[in-house]
């Protein structure tokens, strides 16, 4: 444990598994108390228990980020339990891929409600407390498809592009109160979403990446640690592309 975040409290959405879980473990290793929130409370509790084994304070919360009332309730609970929120990581996200001519309104709304509206809900709720403390680090997980678009992902690309615009706007609104707002745009990361690809598909995918490999969840987590720490105190409104160089 390097104690870079000692004394800080971090709320991470969608952190029961995958990239969110890795971010939670990494911030815990840096000394932060960790609030795990996930729509799947069982996974959230499992991750929280792992963090407690590190000797760090942690608690799990069931949360659907698309529901603004639930977001308010959970944020109030975190404040009651931990006294503050120094770091917010908006990681919760879903996909419902399909070509735009075949995409249903239901699939469009589902992805935008969780990915973009959910990020808005969390920033709006948490920033009220950060403003009072005159301190905060807000990191939202976007995607390279939010930068360049991607066929078959109109809803996902729009949601992730919206997160980038939201990040820049919030950075301008909150900067005078010492609140840094940044985004991370992951490239292709080795998660359950890429496990189904066969060797040929993975080879074709990595051939377009200058570093010739998929990213790991730890690559995103380490970028998140940087943006959560004092090392990034003069950085705001930025999009850190962690993509192996696929967008150059």
C-alpha positions in Angstrom: 0.0 0.0 0.0 1.5 3.3 -1.1 -0.9 5.6 0.9 -1.2 8.0 -2.0 -4.9 8.3 -1.2 -4.8 7.8 2.5 -7.7 9.6 4.2 -9.7 9.8 1.0 -13.1 8.3 0.4 -13.9 7.0 -3.1 -17.3 6.1 -4.5 -17.1 3.8 -7.6 -20.1 2.9 -9.6 -20.4 -0.5 -11.4 -17.6 -1.8 -9.2 -18.8 -5.3 -8.4 -16.8 -6.8 -11.3 -14.6 -6.0 -14.3 -12.9 -2.7 -14.7 -14.8 -1.1 -11.9 -13.6 -3.9 -9.5 -10.0 -3.4 -10.6 -10.3 0.3 -10.0 -11.7 -0.3 -6.5 -8.9 -2.6 -5.6 -6.2 -0.2 -7.0 -7.6 2.8 -5.1 -7.8 0.7 -2.0 -4.1 -0.3 -2.4 -3.4 3.4 -2.4 -5.1 3.8 1.0 -8.6 5.1 0.1 -11.7 4.0 1.8 -13.9 2.4 -0.9 -17.6 2.6 -1.4 -18.7 -0.1 -3.9 -21.9 0.5 -5.7 -23.5 -1.9 -8.2 -26.9 -3.0 -9.4 -25.8 -6.5 -8.4 -25.5 -6.2 -4.6 -24.0 -9.7 -4.2 -21.1 -8.8 -6.5 -20.7 -5.5 -4.7 -20.4 -7.2 -1.3 -17.9 -9.7 -2.7 -15.7 -6.9 -3.9 -16.1 -4.9 -0.7 -15.1 -8.0 1.4 -11.9 -8.3 -0.7 -11.1 -4.7 0.0 -11.7 -5.2 3.8 -9.1 -8.0 3.7 -6.6 -5.3 2.7 -7.3 -3.5 6.0 -9.2 -0.7 4.3 -12.7 0.4 5.2 -15.3 -0.5 2.6 -19.0 -0.9 2.2 -21.3 -2.1 -0.6 -24.4 -0.3 -1.9 -27.0 -1.5 -4.3 -27.5 1.2 -7.0 -29.1 1.7 -10.3 -27.4 4.9 -11.5 -30.2 5.6 -14.0 -32.6 6.3 -11.1 -31.9 9.7 -9.7 -33.8 9.1 -6.5 -31.7 6.0 -5.7 -28.5 7.9 -6.5 -29.5 10.6 -4.0 -30.3 7.9 -1.4 -27.0 6.1 -1.8 -24.9 9.3 -1.8 -26.6 10.4 1.4 -25.9 7.0 2.9 -22.2 7.2 1.9 -22.0 10.6 3.5 -23.6 9.3 6.7 -21.3 6.3 6.7 -18.0 7.9 5.7 -18.5 11.6 6.3 -17.5 12.7 2.8 -16.8 11.7 -0.8 -13.5 12.9 -2.2 -13.4 10.8 -5.3 -16.2 9.8 -7.7 -15.6 7.3 -10.4 -18.4 6.9 -12.9 -17.8 3.4 -14.3 -21.2 1.8 -14.5 -22.0 1.1 -18.2 -23.8 -1.3 -20.5 -24.0 -2.1 -24.2 -26.9 -3.1 -26.5 -25.2 -3.2 -29.9 -27.0 -3.1 -33.3 -27.0 -1.3 -36.5 -29.0 2.0 -36.3 -31.6 0.8 -38.8 -32.4 -2.1 -36.5 -31.8 -0.5 -33.2 -34.9 -0.3 -31.0 -35.9 2.8 -29.0 -35.8 0.6 -25.9 -32.2 -0.4 -26.5 -31.2 3.3 -27.2 -32.9 4.5 -24.1 -31.5 1.7 -21.9 -27.8 2.5 -22.8 -28.2 6.3 -22.7 -30.1 6.1 -19.3 -27.3 4.1 -17.6 -24.2 5.3 -19.3 -24.9 9.0 -19.8 -27.9 9.9 -17.5 -26.3 7.7 -14.8 -23.1 9.7 -15.0 -25.1 13.0 -14.9 -27.1 11.8 -11.9 -23.9 10.8 -9.9 -22.0 14.0 -10.7 -25.0 16.2 -9.8 -25.5 14.4 -6.5 -21.9 14.1 -5.4 -20.7 17.5 -6.5 -23.0 19.2 -4.0 -21.0 17.7 -1.2 -17.7 18.3 -3.0 -18.5 22.0 -3.4 -19.0 22.4 0.3 -15.6 20.8 1.0 -14.0 22.7 -1.9 -12.3 19.6 -3.0 -13.1 16.7 -5.4 -11.9 14.4 -8.1 -14.5 13.2 -10.6 -13.4 10.6 -13.2 -15.8 9.2 -15.7 -15.1 6.2 -17.9 -15.8 7.0 -21.5 -14.5 5.0 -24.5 -12.5 5.5 -27.7 -15.8 4.9 -29.5 -17.0 8.1 -27.9 -14.1 9.8 -29.7 -14.3 8.2 -33.1 -17.6 6.4 -33.3 -18.1 2.7 -34.1 -20.4 0.9 -36.5 -23.1 -1.0 -34.7 -22.8 1.0 -31.5 -24.8 4.2 -32.2 -26.3 4.2 -28.7 -23.0 3.3 -26.9 -20.9 5.8 -28.9 -23.4 8.5 -28.3 -23.5 7.8 -24.6 -19.7 7.8 -24.3 -19.3 10.9 -26.5 -21.8 12.6 -24.3 -19.7 11.7 -21.2 -16.8 13.6 -22.8 -18.9 16.7 -23.4 -20.3 16.4 -19.9 -16.8 16.1 -18.4 -15.6 19.3 -20.2 -18.7 21.2 -19.1 -18.5 20.1 -15.5 -14.8 20.9 -15.4 -15.6 24.5 -16.3 -18.4 24.8 -13.8 -16.7 23.2 -10.9 -13.0 24.1 -11.3 -13.2 27.3 -9.3 -14.1 25.2 -6.2 -11.0 22.9 -6.6 -12.9 20.1 -8.2 -11.1 18.2 -11.0 -13.3 16.6 -13.6 -11.7 14.3 -16.2 -12.5 11.2 -18.3 -10.7 8.1 -19.3 -11.3 6.6 -22.8 -10.3 2.9 -22.8 -9.5 1.1 -26.0 -10.0 -2.6 -26.3 -9.6 -4.1 -22.9 -9.4 -7.8 -22.0 -12.6 -8.4 -20.1 -15.5 -10.8 -20.3 -16.7 -8.7 -23.2 -13.7 -9.8 -25.3 -13.4 -13.3 -24.0 -15.8 -14.6 -26.7 -13.5 -13.6 -29.5 -11.6 -16.4 -31.2 -7.8 -16.2 -31.9 -8.2 -14.9 -35.4 -10.5 -12.1 -34.3 -8.1 -11.1 -31.5 -5.2 -11.1 -33.9 -7.1 -8.9 -36.3 -8.0 -6.6 -33.5 -4.5 -6.3 -32.1 -2.9 -5.8 -35.5 -4.5 -2.3 -35.5 -3.1 -1.4 -32.1 0.5 0.0 -32.1 1.3 -1.8 -28.8 0.1 -5.0 -30.4 -2.0 -6.2 -27.4 -5.3 -5.7 -25.7 -5.3 -3.5 -22.6 -5.8 -4.9 -19.1 -8.2 -3.7 -16.5 -5.2 -2.7 -14.5 -4.2 -0.2 -17.2 -7.4 1.7 -16.7 -7.2 1.4 -12.9 -3.7 2.9 -12.9 -4.9 5.8 -15.0 -7.8 6.3 -12.6 -5.4 6.3 -9.6 -3.3 9.1 -11.3 -6.4 11.2 -11.9 -7.6 10.5 -8.3 -4.4 11.6 -6.7 -2.6 14.9 -6.1 -0.4 14.1 -9.1 -3.2 15.4 -11.3 -4.1 18.5 -9.4 -3.6 20.8 -12.3 -5.4 18.6 -14.9 -9.1 19.1 -15.5 -11.5 18.7 -18.5 -9.2 16.2 -20.2 -9.8 12.8 -21.8 -7.0 10.4 -21.1 -7.0 7.8 -23.9 -5.8 4.5 -22.6 -5.9 2.6 -25.9 -2.5 1.3 -26.8 -2.2 4.0 -29.4 -5.1 2.9 -31.6 -6.2 6.5 -32.0 -3.1 8.4 -33.2 
